[in-house]
């Protein structure tokens, strides 16, 4: 795979990553009547009390032009500020690591790793910036309580700074716990990337070493174009 193709392969997840709660906050049967500011405050408070978390993760990327969906499953770990590790597998493997300074996107089968400055890859106006503790939900987004699906609510996020190229974004939050359990991004071409978290464990004391990345021997390092 060429470095350009690798950048394109990375973009769906990194775009989402860069470009991943509450019946009491909503009026019964009418999410539109909910106090959105209170919902956002509850989500923020829950996340402010979370120093790190691990979870099982599922990522689905639907290509509009091809009419097909690619699914990866694996694990994810986050630690504030700005540290994360994704290990995903389909027919191949993807490892994404951020140590707060640098983002690494490693594809073992291709013997190649993409490297990018963390702050350039994850602006504050993306869902993952909130997860990594870089952004603030109310400060960075206009939030709309879109609907309730059973025990979950979908929050639509519109960047206050007008990042039109990101597309449309949502967070999914779980009733009662105020935990973020999913995110979705739809780009301007109609492609959709969804992630969902399960078996989440909060404040487990993840060692910083989990977010270190050493380039394996024989692997090419490619500096990703800023803004990909």
C-alpha positions as CSV (number, residue, x, y, z in Angstrom):
1,X,0.0,0.0,0.0
2,X,1.3,3.4,-0.9
3,X,1.7,6.1,1.7
4,X,-1.2,8.0,0.0
5,X,-3.4,5.0,0.2
6,X,-2.4,4.4,3.8
7,X,-3.5,8.0,4.7
8,X,-6.8,7.3,3.1
9,X,-7.2,4.1,5.0
10,X,-6.4,5.9,8.2
11,X,-8.7,8.8,7.6
12,X,-12.1,7.2,8.5
13,X,-11.0,6.3,12.0
14,X,-8.7,9.2,12.6
15,X,-11.4,11.5,11.2
16,X,-13.7,10.2,13.8
17,X,-11.0,10.0,16.3
18,X,-9.8,13.4,14.8
19,X,-11.4,13.5,12.9
20,X,-14.8,8.9,20.0
21,X,-26.7,9.0,29.7
22,X,-29.8,10.2,31.1
23,X,-33.6,9.8,31.3
24,X,-33.5,12.2,34.3
25,X,-32.4,15.0,32.0
26,X,-35.2,14.6,29.4
27,X,-38.9,15.2,29.6
28,X,-40.8,11.9,29.5
29,X,-41.3,10.9,25.9
30,X,-40.1,14.2,24.5
31,X,-36.3,14.6,24.1
32,X,-36.9,17.9,22.4
33,X,-38.2,19.3,25.6
34,X,-35.1,18.4,27.6
35,X,-32.9,20.9,29.1
36,X,-29.9,20.4,26.8
37,X,-27.6,22.5,28.9
38,X,-28.3,20.3,31.9
39,X,-27.6,17.2,29.8
40,X,-24.3,18.6,28.6
41,X,-23.4,19.5,32.1
42,X,-24.1,16.0,33.3
43,X,-21.9,14.5,30.5
44,X,-19.1,16.9,31.3
45,X,-19.3,16.2,35.0
46,X,-19.1,12.5,34.5
47,X,-16.2,12.9,32.1
48,X,-14.4,15.3,34.4
49,X,-14.5,12.6,37.1
50,X,-12.9,10.1,34.7
51,X,-9.1,10.1,34.5
52,X,-8.9,7.1,32.3
53,X,-11.0,4.3,30.8
54,X,-10.7,1.0,28.9
55,X,-13.4,-0.6,26.7
56,X,-14.2,-3.1,24.0
57,X,-14.7,-1.2,20.8
58,X,-16.5,-1.8,17.5
59,X,-15.9,0.4,14.5
60,X,-18.0,0.4,11.3
61,X,-17.1,2.5,8.3
62,X,-19.7,2.6,5.5
63,X,-18.4,3.7,2.1
64,X,-21.2,5.6,0.3
65,X,-19.8,5.1,-3.2
66,X,-19.2,1.4,-2.8
67,X,-22.2,0.6,-0.7
68,X,-20.3,-1.6,1.7
69,X,-19.4,-1.5,5.4
70,X,-16.0,-2.4,6.8
71,X,-16.1,-3.5,10.5
72,X,-13.2,-3.7,13.0
73,X,-13.4,-4.9,16.6
74,X,-10.9,-4.6,19.4
75,X,-10.0,-2.6,22.5
76,X,-9.4,1.0,23.4
77,X,-7.8,2.8,26.3
78,X,-7.9,6.5,27.0
79,X,-6.0,8.6,29.6
80,X,-6.1,12.3,30.1
81,X,-4.7,14.4,28.8
82,X,-4.3,13.3,25.1
83,X,-3.3,9.7,25.5
84,X,-5.0,6.8,23.8
85,X,-4.4,3.3,22.3
86,X,-6.7,1.5,19.8
87,X,-6.0,-2.1,18.8
88,X,-8.4,-3.1,16.0
89,X,-8.7,-6.2,13.9
90,X,-10.5,-7.3,10.7
91,X,-8.6,-9.3,8.2
92,X,-5.7,-7.1,9.1
93,X,-4.6,-5.2,12.2
94,X,-4.5,-1.5,13.0
95,X,-2.9,0.0,16.0
96,X,-3.4,3.7,16.8
97,X,-1.4,5.3,19.6
98,X,-1.2,8.8,20.9
99,X,1.0,9.9,23.8
100,X,-0.2,13.5,23.9
101,X,2.5,14.7,21.6
102,X,2.5,12.4,18.6
103,X,-0.1,10.2,16.9
104,X,1.0,6.9,15.4
105,X,-1.1,4.8,13.0
106,X,0.5,1.4,12.5
107,X,-0.5,-1.3,10.0
108,X,1.7,-4.3,10.7
109,X,0.8,-6.1,7.4
110,X,2.0,-3.1,5.4
111,X,5.1,-2.6,7.5
112,X,4.3,1.1,7.7
113,X,3.4,3.6,10.4
114,X,2.0,7.1,9.8
115,X,3.1,9.8,12.2
116,X,1.4,13.1,12.9
117,X,1.5,15.8,15.6
118,X,-1.2,15.1,18.0
119,X,-2.7,18.6,18.2
120,X,-2.8,18.8,14.4
121,X,-4.6,15.5,14.1
122,X,-7.1,16.1,16.9
123,X,-8.5,19.5,16.9
124,X,-10.9,20.6,19.7
125,X,-13.8,20.5,17.3
126,X,-13.9,16.7,17.0
127,X,-15.6,14.1,19.3
128,X,-12.3,12.5,20.2
129,X,-10.9,15.8,21.5
130,X,-13.5,15.6,24.3
131,X,-12.6,11.9,25.0
132,X,-8.9,12.7,25.3
133,X,-9.5,15.7,27.6
134,X,-8.4,18.3,25.0
135,X,-11.7,19.9,24.3
136,X,-14.8,21.0,26.4
137,X,-18.2,19.9,25.2
138,X,-20.1,23.1,25.8
139,X,-17.3,25.4,24.8
140,X,-16.5,23.7,21.5
141,X,-19.9,22.6,20.3
142,X,-23.5,23.6,19.9
143,X,-25.3,20.5,21.2
144,X,-28.8,19.4,20.2
145,X,-30.6,16.5,21.9
146,X,-31.7,14.7,18.7
147,X,-33.6,11.7,20.0
148,X,-33.8,8.9,22.5
149,X,-33.3,5.3,21.3
150,X,-34.4,3.1,24.2
151,X,-31.9,3.7,27.0
152,X,-29.7,5.9,25.0
153,X,-29.7,9.5,23.8
154,X,-28.1,10.9,20.6
155,X,-26.5,14.3,20.9
156,X,-25.8,16.1,17.7
157,X,-22.6,18.3,17.8
158,X,-22.0,21.3,15.7
159,X,-18.6,22.9,16.0
160,X,-18.8,26.5,17.2
161,X,-15.8,27.4,15.0
162,X,-17.5,26.1,11.8
163,X,-15.3,23.1,10.8
164,X,-17.5,22.3,7.8
165,X,-15.1,19.8,6.4
166,X,-15.6,17.5,9.4
167,X,-19.2,16.8,8.4
168,X,-22.0,15.9,10.9
169,X,-21.1,14.5,14.3
170,X,-23.0,12.8,17.1
171,X,-22.2,11.4,20.6
172,X,-24.3,8.5,22.0
173,X,-24.7,8.5,25.8
174,X,-26.1,5.7,28.1
175,X,-29.0,6.1,30.4
176,X,-28.2,6.5,34.1
177,X,-24.4,6.4,34.0
178,X,-23.8,9.5,31.8
179,X,-21.0,7.6,30.0
180,X,-20.3,8.1,26.4
181,X,-20.9,4.8,24.6
182,X,-20.6,5.7,21.0
183,X,-19.9,8.4,18.3
184,X,-20.7,8.9,14.7
185,X,-19.3,11.1,11.9
186,X,-20.8,11.5,8.4
187,X,-18.6,13.3,6.0
188,X,-19.5,15.5,3.0
189,X,-19.3,12.5,0.7
190,X,-21.9,10.6,2.7
191,X,-19.4,8.1,4.2
192,X,-20.4,7.2,7.8
193,X,-18.0,6.1,10.6
194,X,-19.5,4.7,13.8
195,X,-17.8,3.5,17.0
196,X,-19.4,1.9,20.0
197,X,-17.9,1.1,23.4
198,X,-18.8,-1.9,25.6
199,X,-17.5,-3.3,28.9
200,X,-16.2,0.2,29.9
201,X,-14.1,0.4,33.0
202,X,-13.3,3.8,34.4
203,X,-10.4,5.1,36.6
204,X,-8.4,1.8,36.5
205,X,-5.0,3.5,36.8
206,X,-3.6,2.8,33.3
207,X,0.1,2.9,33.2
208,X,1.6,5.6,30.9
209,X,3.7,2.9,29.3
210,X,0.6,1.6,27.5
211,X,0.6,4.8,25.4
212,X,4.3,4.6,24.3
213,X,5.0,3.6,20.7
214,X,8.3,2.2,19.6
215,X,8.7,1.8,15.8
216,X,9.3,-1.9,15.1
217,X,12.4,-2.9,13.2
218,X,12.0,-2.9,9.4
219,X,8.9,-0.6,9.5
220,X,8.8,2.5,7.3
221,X,7.7,5.8,9.0
222,X,5.7,8.2,6.9
223,X,4.8,11.7,8.1
224,X,1.1,12.1,7.4
225,X,0.0,15.3,5.7
226,X,-1.4,17.8,8.2
227,X,-5.2,17.9,8.1
228,X,-5.7,14.5,6.6
